Amino acid sequence: MIDGPFFVLILLGVLGTGLVAGVFCGFSTFVMRGLASLPPAQGVAAMNAINVAAVTPAFMLVFAGSAVLCAMIAVVTFVLWPDEGKVELLLGSALYLFGSFGLTATANVPRNDALLKLDPGTPEAAAYWPTYVREWTAWNHVRTAASAAAAVVYVLALT
């Protein structure tokens, strides 16, 4: 059985990845639908405001902190190579690091940056908005599933 400081590290990994999954789930299930229902200029302006506001110490602590925790869990797993849970621990770390954190950097943030460069009231913004919503949301579904799956397999490692 996993115990001691490693147990606490994994428990924090469960908490962090689960919290991030919840944030992403909210965006996938209702925030993006609400924004998409607005006229393009309002939707673009609102999403740009959300993207700027999201980069707060509180959210970044949970989002980036969970990536650090997942990396630490992977490293400790390789060093200790426990008899139980090693596959789940490595899988959980990979799911979050690649499927959530990595996808954010490679799929969602570039779209956010492109949207931020557009003046919300322009025809270019109106033309890009439906594509942005569709693509950003699709990648967000993947981030949601990866983050939730990471939390689940970390829990399985503890059972």
C-alpha positions as CSV (number, residue, x, y, z in Angstrom):
1,M,0.0,0.0,0.0
2,I,1.2,3.5,-0.8
3,D,1.6,5.6,2.3
4,G,3.5,8.4,3.9
5,P,4.6,11.5,1.9
6,F,4.0,9.7,-1.4
7,F,0.4,9.1,-0.4
8,V,-0.1,12.8,0.3
9,L,1.6,13.7,-3.0
10,I,-0.9,11.5,-4.9
11,L,-3.8,12.8,-2.9
12,L,-2.9,16.3,-3.9
13,G,-2.6,15.1,-7.5
14,V,-6.1,13.7,-7.3
15,L,-7.4,17.0,-5.8
16,G,-5.6,19.2,-8.4
17,T,-6.4,17.2,-11.5
18,G,-10.0,16.9,-10.3
19,L,-10.4,20.6,-9.7
20,V,-9.0,21.4,-13.2
21,A,-11.4,18.8,-14.7
22,G,-14.2,20.7,-13.0
23,V,-13.2,24.0,-14.4
24,F,-12.8,22.6,-17.9
25,C,-16.1,20.7,-17.6
26,G,-17.9,24.0,-16.7
27,F,-16.5,25.6,-19.9
28,S,-17.5,22.6,-22.0
29,T,-21.0,22.2,-20.7
30,F,-22.3,25.7,-20.3
31,V,-19.8,28.6,-20.5
32,M,-18.9,28.1,-24.2
33,R,-22.6,27.5,-25.1
34,G,-23.5,30.8,-23.4
35,L,-20.8,32.7,-25.1
36,A,-21.6,31.2,-28.5
37,S,-25.2,32.4,-28.1
38,L,-24.1,36.0,-28.0
39,P,-23.6,38.1,-31.0
40,P,-20.0,37.6,-32.2
41,A,-18.6,41.0,-31.0
42,Q,-20.0,40.3,-27.5
43,G,-18.8,36.7,-27.5
44,V,-15.3,37.6,-28.6
45,A,-15.1,40.5,-26.1
46,A,-16.4,38.2,-23.3
47,M,-14.0,35.3,-24.1
48,N,-11.0,37.7,-24.3
49,A,-11.9,39.1,-20.9
50,I,-12.2,35.6,-19.5
51,N,-8.9,34.5,-21.0
52,V,-7.2,37.6,-19.4
53,A,-8.9,37.1,-16.1
54,A,-8.1,33.4,-16.0
55,V,-4.3,34.0,-15.5
56,T,-4.6,34.6,-11.8
57,P,-2.3,33.2,-9.1
58,A,-5.2,31.1,-7.7
59,F,-6.0,29.4,-11.0
60,M,-2.4,29.1,-12.1
61,L,-1.5,27.5,-8.7
62,V,-4.1,24.8,-9.3
63,F,-3.5,24.4,-13.1
64,A,0.4,24.6,-13.2
65,G,0.7,23.3,-9.7
66,S,-1.1,20.1,-10.7
67,A,1.4,19.7,-13.6
68,V,4.2,20.0,-11.2
69,L,2.6,17.5,-8.9
70,C,2.0,15.1,-11.8
71,A,5.6,15.4,-12.8
72,M,6.7,14.8,-9.3
73,I,4.5,11.7,-9.0
74,A,6.0,10.3,-12.2
75,V,9.5,10.9,-11.0
76,V,8.9,9.4,-7.6
77,T,7.2,6.4,-9.2
78,F,10.2,5.8,-11.4
79,V,12.5,6.1,-8.4
80,L,10.5,4.0,-6.0
81,W,8.9,1.7,-8.6
82,P,6.2,0.6,-6.1
83,D,4.8,-2.9,-6.3
84,E,1.2,-1.5,-6.5
85,G,-0.2,1.3,-8.6
86,K,2.8,2.1,-10.8
87,V,0.9,1.8,-14.1
88,E,-1.9,4.0,-12.8
89,L,0.5,6.6,-11.4
90,L,2.4,6.9,-14.6
91,L,-0.8,6.9,-16.7
92,G,-2.4,9.6,-14.5
93,S,0.7,11.7,-14.8
94,A,0.8,11.3,-18.6
95,L,-2.9,12.0,-19.0
96,Y,-2.6,15.3,-17.2
97,L,0.8,16.4,-18.5
98,F,0.0,15.7,-22.1
99,G,-3.8,15.6,-22.3
100,S,-4.5,18.7,-20.2
101,F,-1.4,20.8,-19.6
102,G,0.2,20.0,-23.0
103,L,-3.0,20.5,-24.9
104,T,-3.7,23.8,-23.3
105,A,-0.3,25.0,-24.5
106,T,-0.6,23.6,-28.0
107,A,-4.3,23.9,-28.8
108,N,-6.2,26.3,-26.6
109,V,-3.7,29.0,-25.8
110,P,-2.8,29.6,-29.5
111,R,-6.5,30.0,-30.3
112,N,-6.9,32.4,-27.3
113,D,-3.9,34.4,-28.6
114,A,-5.4,34.6,-32.1
115,L,-8.7,35.7,-30.7
116,L,-7.1,38.4,-28.5
117,K,-5.4,40.0,-31.5
118,L,-8.8,40.6,-33.1
119,D,-10.9,43.7,-32.4
120,P,-14.3,42.2,-31.3
121,G,-16.4,44.5,-33.6
122,T,-14.5,43.7,-36.8
123,P,-15.7,41.4,-39.6
124,E,-12.5,39.3,-39.1
125,A,-13.6,38.6,-35.5
126,A,-17.1,37.8,-36.5
127,A,-15.8,35.3,-39.1
128,Y,-13.3,33.7,-36.7
129,W,-15.7,33.4,-33.8
130,P,-17.7,30.3,-34.8
131,T,-14.5,28.5,-35.8
132,Y,-12.9,29.5,-32.5
133,V,-15.8,28.3,-30.4
134,R,-16.0,24.9,-32.3
135,E,-12.3,24.1,-32.2
136,W,-11.6,25.5,-28.7
137,T,-14.5,23.6,-27.2
138,A,-13.5,20.4,-29.0
139,W,-10.0,20.6,-27.5
140,N,-11.5,21.6,-24.1
141,H,-13.6,18.4,-24.1
142,V,-10.3,16.4,-24.5
143,R,-8.7,18.4,-21.7
144,T,-11.7,17.8,-19.5
145,A,-11.6,14.0,-20.1
146,A,-7.9,13.8,-19.6
147,S,-7.9,15.7,-16.3
148,A,-10.8,13.7,-15.0
149,A,-9.2,10.4,-16.1
150,A,-6.0,11.4,-14.4
151,A,-7.8,11.9,-11.1
152,V,-9.6,8.6,-11.5
153,V,-6.5,6.6,-12.2
154,Y,-4.6,8.3,-9.3
155,V,-7.5,7.1,-7.1
156,L,-7.2,3.6,-8.5
157,A,-3.5,3.6,-7.6
158,L,-4.4,4.2,-4.0
159,T,-6.9,1.4,-3.8
